[in-house]
Amino acid sequence: MTEKGGKIRDNRLIMFIFVLVLFNLQACKCSELELLASMKASLNDPLGSLRDWNPSRALCEWSGLVCDGSSHVAKIELSGKNLSGRIPESSFQLPYVKSIDLSSNQLFGEIPSNLSSCLSLQYLNLSNNNFTGPLPQGPSPFLETLDLSNNMLSGKIPENIGFFSGLKVLDFGGNVLVGSIPKSITNMSQLEYLTLASNQFSGEIPPELGLMKNLKWIYLGYNNFSGGIPEEIGELANLYHVDLVYNNLTGEIPSSLGNLTSLQYLFLYLNKLSGPVPSSIFGLKKLKSLDLSDNFLSGEIPELVGQLQNLEILHLFSNNFTGKIPTSLTSLPRLQILQLWSNQFSGEIPRDLGKFNNLTILDLSTNKLTGKIPKHLCYPGHLFKLILFSNSLEGEIPESLSICKTLQRLRLQNNKLTGHLSPEFTKLPLVYFLDVSGNNLNSSISDRNWDMPALQMLNLARNKLYGSLPDSFGTQKLENLDLSGNGFSGEIPPSFGKFSELMELKLSANKLTGKIPDELCSCQKLVSLDLSHNQFSGQIPSSLSQMPVLGQLDLSVNELSGEIPQNLGQIQSLVQVNVSFNHLYGSIPSTGAFLAINSSAVAGNTLLCGGDETSGLPPCKGAYKARVWWYFLTSLLVLVLAAAAMIFVFIRRRRKELVMNRVGSKDGTWELQFFDSKASKSITMEDISSSRTEENFISRRSYRGSSTINNMQFLAKIVSNINHSSYWIQTSELGNLHHPNIVRLLAAAACMSEKHGILIYEYIEEGKELCEAIRGMGWERRLKVAIGIARALKYLHCCCSPGVIVGDDLSSHNIIIDHRDEPCLRLRLPHSKRSSSHLAPAEMVESKDIYGFGLILMELLTGRSPADDEFGVHESIIEWARYCYSDCHLDAWVDSPIKPDAVIYRTKIVATMSLALDCTADNPAARPTATAAVKALDAFVRSNSCGLKLCSNV
C-alpha cells in the first residue's frame, strides 16, 4: 500500500469520526437514568441483580455500575448475572461509558447496530451469551477491547473491520463465522491479541498479518484454514503465543518462525504439515511449550533441541519422525512432559533421561525402541505417568521404578521385558493403573506382599507367570483384573469375593483347578467374568445369578459338569454366555441370554438339550436316554445346524438392534435414532414435535416433552448447524454412555432438509441446576455432589474407550441436581463452538476437565461463581481462593449455609479447598486425575478427619 493511499484512507476515517461525533451529540439527548431504565426494561433478571436500579437511588449506587469523578456512569459490570433478553440500542448511547461487560449471561438476538455511536467506549465484553446474526460494523476507533467470543454469531468478518483501528484485543472465537480473514484487518495497527478460534473460517491465513507488528498472541485454531503457514508471521517480533491447531494447513513449517525470539508457546498440532522441523525452531530459547503432534512431519530431531533450556512441554506424537531420541533432551532442566508416541523412533532411550529433567509425564509408546528402560526416569521424584508400551524394550523393570512413590499410571505392555515384579514394586502407594501384559515376566506373584491401596486396574496377561493366585493385591478399589494367558495353578482364592469394586475379571488360559467359588457372587459390580481354558471342575454355581450387572460370562473349555442352573437365565443384564466344551448335561435355561444362544457357545457338551433352533441342541423330549439317543441321531447335522444358527442369530440380532428410522412429522422428514429401548417404545417423532410449544420451553433451545403412549417425560435440546455424518457418530458416542451421574441421551433426531437436530435426554424430575440448588445445601450434601461429579469424570476419562472429554460443558449450569442430591452431568455434542477440546487428544485435555472441576469445587465451597466480579484486588476466583487459603481465613471464604458445619468439618472443608487449588494449578501436568480426585473425596467420607496431607498427595 502506498503512502499516499494510506493518507487518503486516514483522512476519510477522520471525517467519518467527525460526522459520528455530531451524530452522537444529537442522539444523546436522553438522560443516563432514562437510558439505563430502558436497558433494565429489556432484560429478564431472575437473580434480582438489577433490583436496586431504582430512580429513588443515585445512579452511582446501582449494582453493577461504576461512576467517574463527575458522577457519570463509566462502567457497566454485569457479568454472570443470568440475565436474558435483547440488548437495547440505548446501552450504546450512554455518553460517558468506557467499559461494558455483559459476559456469561443468556442474552440473545443481534448485537445493536449503533455500537459505533458510543465513542467513549473502550472495553466491550459480550462473550459467553447466545447472540446471533452478523458481527457489528465499525468504525469505533477508540475501542481497545472487543470480546464477542462463545456466541452464535454468523456470517463473514466485514470488510470494514479495519475501522476498529484502536483495538488491542479482538476475540471472535467460539462462533459460527465463515469466510476468510479480510486484509483490512491489518488497519488495526495497535492489535496485540487476535483470537478467531473455533469458527468455520476457510481460505489461507493472510500473509498481511506480518504487518501487524504489535501482535503478541495469535489463536486461529479449530477452523478450516488451508494452505501454508505464512512466512511473514516470522516478522512479528513481539509474538509470544502462536496457536494454529486443528486446521488443514499443509506444507512445511517456515524457518522464519525461528525469528520469533519472544515466542513461549507454539501449537501447530492436528494439521497436515509435512517435512522436517526447521533447525531454527530449536533456537527459540524462551520456548516453554512446543506441540507439533498429529501431523505428517518426518526426519530426525536434531541434538539442537538441547538449546531449549526453558522448555517444559514437548509434544511430537503421531508423526513420522525417525532416528534416535536426541540425547540432548536429557539436559533440559525444566522439561516436565515429553510425549513422542506413535512415531518411528528407534534405538535406545537416552540413558540419562530424567536424571537432569523434571519429568512428570513420559510417553514413548508405539515406536521401535530397543534396549533397557533407563534407571533415572523418576530421579527428581515427580514422575506420575510412564507409558512405554508397544516397543521392543528388554531387560528387567529397573529397581528405581520400584521406589518411585509418585507413579500413578504405568503402561509397559507389549515389550520383551523379563524378570519379575520386585517386592518393592508391588507396594507402590499411588499406582492406580498398571499394565505389564504381553511381556516375558517369569516368576510367582503369590509370594509378594501386595500393598497397592490405589490400584484399580491390573493387567499381567500374556506373560510366563506361575504359581498360585495371591489372596489380595492390597487394595479395595480393584475394578479390572486380567491375569489371563499365564501359567497360574491352584484354585481361585475365596478372598476374590472381597473385590467389591471389581467390574472385569479375566483368568482365562491358565491351569487353574477346583470349583468356582461361591464367594465371587459378592462382586456385585462385576460385568465381565472370563474363566475359560482352565481346568475348573464341579458344577456351575447357581450363586452367579446373584450378580446384578453381569453381562458377559465365559466358562468354556473346562471340566465343569452337572446341569446349567436355571436361574442363570434370569440375569437380566447377561447378554453373552459361553459354556462350550465342558461335561454339562440336561436342558439349558429357556430365558434370558440362553433364549437364542449360538451353537458355538454350547458345543462340546454332548448331553445338553433345549433352546431354539439357533442352539443346535436337540429338544428335551422323553427320558434322559431318549435325549442321548436323539443327540447321536442328529450328530451328523451339527455342522449344518451351526451354520444355519449363525445366519439366523445374525439376522435376528440385526433386527433387534435399535435401528435408525426415517419418519415424517408436521416439521418435515426426520431421521430418528434411539439409544434406549424403553424410550424407543414410548416416544415418537410426533411427541417430540408436538411438545415444542411455548409453555414447554425451559430455555431458548430446550423444552420439556412427554410421550402420548405412557406419559414418559423427556428433555429436548435443539442443535443447529449440524454435519449429518459426524452428528450420528457423535450422538452414538453420547448415547452409549451409562453412568448414574451422567444424564442419559435417549435419542437423537436430525431434519433431512435442514442442518439442525434435536437431542432427547432423560428428564430429571425435580431437577435443578447446581448454581440454583447450591443455595440451600449444607456441607455433607455439597460433598456428595462433588463426589458424584468426580465419579462421572473418572468414568468418562478412564472407563470409556476412547476417553470422553467434557470441555467447556463442565459448569454449574450443566450439572443437574435431582431430588436425592445426586448430580447429573448433561453432555452436549462435541462441536467447534465451545467444545473444541473434544477433538484434541485425550491425554492433552483431560486436565482441562480437572480445571473445570476445581472451579466447581470452589463454587461448592464458597457459593461464588467464577463469573463473579467482586474479588477485590484479585483478578479471579482462583487468585482470591489462593489468597484466602494461604491466610487460613475460613470464615472469609466459606459459603454462609455451610458455616455452621465448619466447626465439625473444618479440616475436610480446608482439605477440599486444597484439592480445588490443585485442580486449578497453572501447570496442567500438576493437576490431579479424576481418579485421584475421587480417591481424595471418598477419603473425606470414610474418615472422621482429613488433614491437608491427603490432598497434597493427589
Summary of the structure (lengths in Angstrom):
residues: 954
radius of gyration: 31.9
end to end distance: 57.7
largest distance: 108.8
contacts: 3313
relative contact order: 0.04
helix: 31%
strand: 21%
